[in-house]
Amino acid sequence: MKTAISLPNDVFKKAERLAKRAKKSRSQLYCEALREYLARYSPDEVTEALDRVIGENGQPGDRFVALASTQTLARVDW
């Protein structure tokens, strides 16, 4: 999908330098930046995705947590 956006000159210049250093196209750099921004500011989508994975595969670390808790409690002086 092609789109046109307006950027302040300083942001454009910094993005150009970063794209060259990273050996990426401008489009690739902007796409990655937007994906990261969306992931950061759309936590509901991340939570929904994690809930789906846990629903399909079970709660991660149940066995580990149980074992770690047992060992920790065994070392505590009551």
HUHU-V641548 format. One record per backbone hydrogen bond with DSSP energy under -1.0 kcal/mol. NH is the residue of the N-H (numbers start at 1). CO is the residue of the C=O. E is the energy in kcal/mol with one decimal. If there is no record, write none. Layout:
nh: (NH | NH)
co: (CO | CO)
e: (E | E)
This chain:
nh: (12 | 13 | 14 | 15 | 16 | 17 | 18 | 19 | 20 | 21 | 22 | 24 | 29 | 30 | 31 | 32 | 33 | 34 | 35 | 36 | 37 | 38 | 39 | 40 | 41 | 46 | 47 | 48 | 49 | 50 | 51 | 52 | 53 | 54 | 55 | 56 | 57 | 58 | 62 | 65 | 66 | 67 | 68 | 69 | 70 | 71 | 72 | 73 | 74)
co: (8 | 9 | 10 | 11 | 12 | 13 | 14 | 15 | 16 | 17 | 18 | 19 | 25 | 26 | 27 | 28 | 29 | 30 | 31 | 32 | 33 | 34 | 35 | 36 | 37 | 42 | 43 | 44 | 45 | 46 | 47 | 48 | 49 | 50 | 51 | 52 | 53 | 54 | 59 | 61 | 62 | 63 | 64 | 65 | 66 | 67 | 68 | 69 | 70)
e: (-2.3 | -2.6 | -2.1 | -2.4 | -2.4 | -2.3 | -2.4 | -2.7 | -2.1 | -2.5 | -2.7 | -2.7 | -2.4 | -2.7 | -2.4 | -2.6 | -2.4 | -2.4 | -2.5 | -2.3 | -2.3 | -2.7 | -2.4 | -2.2 | -2.4 | -1.3 | -2.9 | -2.6 | -2.2 | -2.6 | -2.7 | -2.1 | -2.2 | -2.7 | -2.4 | -2.0 | -2.4 | -2.5 | -1.0 | -3.3 | -2.3 | -2.4 | -3.0 | -2.6 | -2.3 | -2.4 | -2.4 | -2.8 | -1.7)
